[in-house]
Amino acid sequence: MEDTQALRDGDVSPGGGKFQGDRSNSSEPSCVSMKSNRSMDKPVKFEGRHTSPDLSEQLADTQGILRRKHMPSNLSHDTQLSFSRFKSNLLKKFEHLYEVTVTQGNPTLLKKLYTELYITESESGEISSEHEVRQIETQSRRAATEDTAIKCNDIFRPLPGQDKAIRTVLTKGVAGIGKTVSVQKLILDWAEGKENQDVQLIFPLPFREINLMKHKTLSLSDLLHVFFPETKEIEISCDEYKVLFIFDGLDQCRLSLDFKSKVKLCNISESVSVDVLLVNLIVGNLLPSALIWITSRPAAADLIPSECVHRVTEVRGFNDPEKEKYFRKRIRDQSLANTIISHLKSSRSLYIMCHIPMFCWISAAVLEKILSQAESGEIPKTLTQMYTHFLILQTNIKHQKDYDKTVKDEDIIVKLGKLAFKQLVKGTIIFYEEDLRECGIDETEAAVYSGLCTQIFREESGLYQGEVFCFVHLSIQEHLAALYAHVSFTKNCINVFDQTDHSLFTKVLNQKKYVSLSELHKRAVDEALQSKNGHLDLFLRFLLGFSLEFNQTLLRVLLTQTGSCSYNKEETVELIKQKIRANYSSERSINLFHCLNELGDDSLMQEIQGYLRSGQIAETKLFSSQWSALVYVLLTSEQKIDEFNLEQFTGAQNTADEVLQKLLPVIKESRSVQLSDCGVTDEGCAALASALRSNPSHLRELHLSGNKLGVSGVNLLSDVLKDPRCKLETLWLSDCEVTEEGCGALASALRSNPSHLRELDLSVNKLGASRVNLLSDLLKDPRCKLETLGLRDCGVEDEGCAALASALRSNPSHLRYLDLSGNNLRASGVNLLSDLLKDPRCKLETLW
């Protein structure tokens, strides 16, 4: 059970953040325990370079660090010894990746197998309601270079150009993406004396363990003494030491964090409830100079008010190069590694999932075994196949470790599936002993169940009595839940969704005997489409995948009898196509296409790809299902979406406004949107503005020249530009009938968010002198970084020219290109511009 207890939350991943010095190049999975209980009682002895014969050497090392890092040198012998023991214990605990593989080898050093992850600064705005896998699929389409990567050791340091103190950092990321391993790597680097040595104490306090103390009343000192007994000799003071608290797994928090509470706590020795203690620590009433790092899955990130957070970062998983690095380091046989990489690339849905380090671990385990042993059967090409192979692989651990033979694999898998389904419907990912008992799992036998599915199910023992259970990753829970739903129907004709509703109508309905598997599929499709947060999307993919014959064959390895009932795959395929034609949201439609992929039907996609290859898409009148297929094909293309050109899709059959509305999901993921001379009107502009509002930080170039936008269209775009998350750098509005009102709205928006735009073309619009003055005021703003300004044929006269010249004298260092051709400028205006060019600070390179 030691290895099992070492498994942490959904972040059982091989990666972490990008760290200073690039010392590690690992890609191995980690299953890390953040516990700090029994291992703290005795001094730690290390092997190799960490060997310390006795505590006197550790004490000497610590004294050296104290002198180098300006820590008080008048500490008592016992206090210095406590510092030494504290660092040693953290080093001992975090230096290994506690992985439990089929070979059951020794733990591997983190620094040997660590692989970098892509971590960026993020917005603290609206939390996405999409399923986490959908969020990963969205992120996979975005170029890795669009945001500045942040090294994990630098998360409390401002980026270049930022002038702000950072006390509290919130790091978001989906399950399995590497949040906990990022925490582990930062602590390890600190404990080894490599990074963040201005911090004297780091306290990792995972929410899962704090939950077990939710009914306790104690002080911060008491809390730290429970988790870290060696701190009893250290007096924690904001004046003496720089301290970092790490709260890992906010999404698992079961405390009532009331940030509106009037209870103010300033004394670390004063006892209160744990939730009040944490709130006061986070808001800064308690130890205001202490650093706070909180990690969370996205759905729970808003539990911390934005005003309490100074920086939000996001762990985005592996970029494509890191995916390959992972498999080349994880698989010793490089020829086999190349084969695995090629196979994953051949399946777009699998390769996208490899952004999640946890999925890389699953894929590596499965494919290495299948390919290295030349096993017969089909190599997994879908998620259902991959996860079913993984379940078989992990079940075999039971046989290798010779667990109780009286416990049938089939019985345990069904019980685990029931638990997975019940908790999935509730929307919970961690559960307790009573939840196990409800599903026929006796808590006294929990060790057997955990051992059977070592990587699938794990137990966390708390500091006090009480045990917490969960599946290693949400996707594994969804796979087991779908397996339970499929087996319940095929063996016993039970529709598990009927059991989630206890109304009288449903009790009568439960007496009905189902005859066709398509009936279960129809109910599951409807339930998934009605879900507000898409929590059944991946479950639905797995459920449909189980109906195929080759997956049935795999299941027979686990289940002695999977049952049989009538099933017509084409009936289910047609049902899904009907739902696609019903014009659901793009997120729902995309998941339905993934469902068709699990069923092996790509007819809609092949049809659209044929139109794209022939170049006839603009001349083809598309049905609603074909538009959805086009969105799916474009979004799941191997090439990242960089430029969207509307002209490619508009023609006699498809107007610009219609194409804009149908392809908004694609536009949202594009870096450059080319809409010039396409006939976009106010209606299309409204749709475009809606797309940009939902994802304002992604778009960099917008070309709208030669369209009749009208006042309302320009006003809508101006509203988007006001958004501080908007990072638009190029805006072309030449010959768009921009009026004085529209120009005023643009100027106002750019004054409120002036630092990103680099190119603005307003040529061939009747702006009027007053609006040119507004643009001149924008240029005066020292935050304005505009480099190109097009005002050709805009009715600029001497007054406007004087305003421009005055503005550029105030802020002369950025503008490189100015087009004033086609305007009625006289000698005085030209002279003013000539005087500007004499200014040595002026960087103007082109003047028309």
Salt bridges, closest charged atoms under 4 A:
ASP11 OD1 - LYS179 NZ 2.76
GLU28 OE2 - ARG330 NE 3.28
ASP78 OD1 - HIS77 ND1 3.81
GLU95 OE1 - HIS50 NE2 3.81
GLU95 OE2 - HIS96 ND1 3.94
GLU121 OE2 - LYS164 NZ 3.58
GLU121 OE2 - ARG311 NE 2.87
GLU123 OE2 - LYS727 NZ 3.44
GLU130 OE2 - ARG134 NH2 3.72
GLU132 OE2 - ARG297 NE 2.71
GLU137 OE1 - ARG134 NH1 3.26
GLU137 OE2 - ARG541 NH2 3.08
GLU137 OE2 - HIS594 NE2 3.29
GLU146 OE2 - HIS698 ND1 3.01
ASP147 OD2 - ARG316 NH2 3.30
ASP154 OD1 - ARG157 NH1 2.11
ASP189 OD2 - ARG23 NH2 2.53
ASP189 OD2 - LYS185 NZ 2.97
GLU192 OE2 - ARG49 NH1 3.80
GLU192 OE2 - HIS50 NE2 3.34
GLU192 OE2 - LYS111 NZ 3.95
GLU192 OE1 - LYS194 NZ 2.91
GLU195 OE2 - ARG23 NH1 3.44
ASP198 OD2 - LYS242 NZ 2.60
GLU209 OE2 - LYS35 NZ 3.95
GLU314 OE1 - ARG316 NE 3.89
ASP320 OD1 - LYS323 NZ 3.04
ASP320 OD2 - LYS640 NZ 3.57
GLU322 OE2 - LYS325 NZ 3.57
GLU324 OE1 - ARG328 NH2 3.11
GLU324 OE2 - LYS345 NZ 2.64
GLU368 OE1 - ARG330 NH1 3.45
GLU375 OE2 - LYS369 NZ 3.99
ASP402 OD1 - LYS405 NZ 2.16
ASP409 OD1 - LYS398 NZ 3.11
ASP409 OD2 - HIS399 NE2 3.00
GLU410 OE2 - LYS491 NZ 3.02
GLU433 OE1 - ARG437 NH1 3.87
GLU443 OE2 - ARG437 NH1 3.31
GLU460 OE1 - ARG8 NH1 3.21
GLU460 OE1 - LYS35 NZ 2.38
GLU460 OE2 - ARG208 NH1 3.61
GLU478 OE2 - HIS131 NE2 2.57
ASP498 OD1 - ARG523 NH1 2.70
GLU519 OE1 - LYS512 NZ 3.45
ASP526 OD2 - LYS522 NZ 3.32
ASP526 OD1 - LYS579 NZ 2.97
GLU527 OE2 - ARG523 NE 3.01
ASP537 OD2 - ARG588 NH1 3.77
GLU549 OE2 - ARG556 NH1 3.59
GLU574 OE2 - ARG581 NH2 2.68
ASP601 OD1 - LYS577 NZ 3.73
GLU658 OE2 - LYS621 NZ 3.87
GLU669 OE1 - ARG142 NE 2.94
GLU701 OE1 - HIS703 NE2 3.35
ASP723 OD2 - ARG725 NH2 2.92
GLU729 OE2 - ARG700 NE 3.77
ASP735 OD1 - LYS708 NZ 3.94
ASP781 OD2 - ARG783 NH2 2.85
ASP835 OD1 - LYS838 NZ 3.78
ASP839 OD2 - ARG841 NH2 2.99
GLU845 OE2 - ARG816 NE 3.68
